[in-house]
Amino acid sequence: MTNEKQRAIVVGGSLGGLMMALALVRNNYKVTVLEKADASLRNGAFIRLYTGAYSGDLERELRQLASNGNNQIEAWSSIQDRLREVVKNEPEIELLFNKRITEIGQDKDSAWAITDQGENMQECY
């Protein structure tokens, strides 16, 4: 068996996409995250993240990163900024902005996402 990392594409670089990328990396994947927006942070929304019981170490780590260890209402942009900082320092994650996806697909060998500029972002299994 090879130690080569599996590869994944995550479409969407908001909170869920960033957390999915981190979860995949913790499970031996190399990840490309494709975000349609530019690198500016989202403004205006506030959320509260549940910080209660955990089902495992990965869930605990991701909730800690997202909630910053508190159960307070927090600006979406603060959480997103914190997650982006972790992702930026993770060498197995590539976060690409301004990638509007128009088509996705997969077959037995690979998965792909095609941008509105005709770029084929493909990862082989």
C-alpha positions in Angstrom: 0.0 0.0 0.0 1.3 3.5 -0.9 1.6 6.4 1.4 0.6 8.8 -1.3 -2.1 11.2 -0.2 -5.6 10.9 -1.7 -6.8 14.1 -3.4 -10.1 16.0 -3.1 -11.8 19.1 -4.5 -14.1 21.1 -2.2 -16.4 23.5 -4.0 -17.1 26.4 -1.7 -14.7 28.2 0.7 -17.0 29.4 3.3 -17.3 28.0 6.8 -18.4 24.5 5.8 -16.0 24.2 2.9 -13.0 25.3 5.0 -14.0 22.9 7.8 -14.4 20.1 5.3 -11.0 20.8 3.8 -9.4 20.6 7.3 -11.3 17.4 8.1 -10.1 15.8 4.8 -6.5 16.8 5.5 -6.7 15.2 8.9 -7.7 12.0 7.1 -4.6 12.0 4.8 -6.0 14.0 1.8 -4.5 16.8 -0.2 -7.3 19.3 -0.9 -8.1 22.1 -3.3 -10.8 24.5 -2.2 -12.6 26.5 -4.9 -14.3 29.6 -3.8 -16.4 31.8 -6.2 -15.9 35.0 -4.2 -12.8 37.1 -3.9 -10.7 36.9 -0.7 -12.6 39.6 1.1 -14.5 38.5 4.2 -18.3 38.2 4.4 -19.9 40.9 6.6 -23.2 41.3 8.4 -24.0 37.8 9.6 -23.6 36.7 13.2 -23.9 33.1 14.4 -23.4 31.1 17.6 -21.5 27.8 17.3 -22.5 24.9 19.6 -19.5 23.9 21.8 -21.1 21.0 23.7 -20.4 17.3 23.7 -18.1 15.9 21.0 -18.2 12.6 19.2 -14.5 12.5 18.5 -11.2 14.2 18.3 -11.7 15.6 14.8 -15.0 17.1 15.7 -13.5 18.6 18.9 -10.7 20.2 16.9 -12.9 21.7 14.2 -15.4 23.1 16.7 -12.6 24.6 18.8 -11.2 26.3 15.6 -14.6 27.6 14.6 -15.9 28.6 18.0 -12.5 29.8 19.4 -13.6 27.9 22.6 -16.6 30.0 23.4 -20.4 29.8 23.0 -20.9 33.5 22.3 -22.5 35.0 19.3 -19.7 36.0 16.8 -19.4 37.7 13.5 -19.3 35.3 10.5 -16.3 37.1 9.2 -14.4 36.5 12.5 -15.0 32.8 12.3 -14.2 32.7 8.6 -11.0 34.7 9.1 -9.9 32.3 11.9 -10.5 29.2 9.7 -8.8 30.8 6.7 -5.7 31.5 8.8 -5.5 27.8 9.8 -6.1 26.7 6.2 -3.4 29.2 4.9 -0.9 27.5 7.2 -1.8 24.0 6.2 0.5 22.9 3.3 -1.9 20.2 2.1 -4.7 22.7 1.3 -4.8 25.1 -1.6 -7.5 27.8 -1.4 -8.3 29.4 -4.7 -10.6 32.5 -5.0 -12.6 33.8 -7.9 -13.4 30.2 -9.2 -17.1 30.2 -10.2 -17.9 26.5 -10.9 -20.3 25.7 -13.8 -19.9 22.0 -14.0 -18.8 19.1 -11.7 -18.4 15.4 -12.4 -16.6 12.2 -11.6 -15.8 8.9 -13.0 -14.0 5.8 -11.7 -10.6 7.5 -11.9 -11.1 11.2 -11.0 -13.4 14.1 -10.0 -13.4 17.5 -11.6 -14.9 21.0 -11.5 -15.0 23.3 -14.5 -14.9 27.1 -14.0 -16.8 29.7 -15.9 -13.3 30.5 -17.5 -13.0 27.0 -18.8 -10.4 25.8 -16.3 -10.7 22.1 -15.5 -9.8 21.5 -11.9 -9.3 17.8 -11.8 -8.1 15.4 -9.0 -7.3 11.8 -9.7 -8.2 9.1 -7.2 
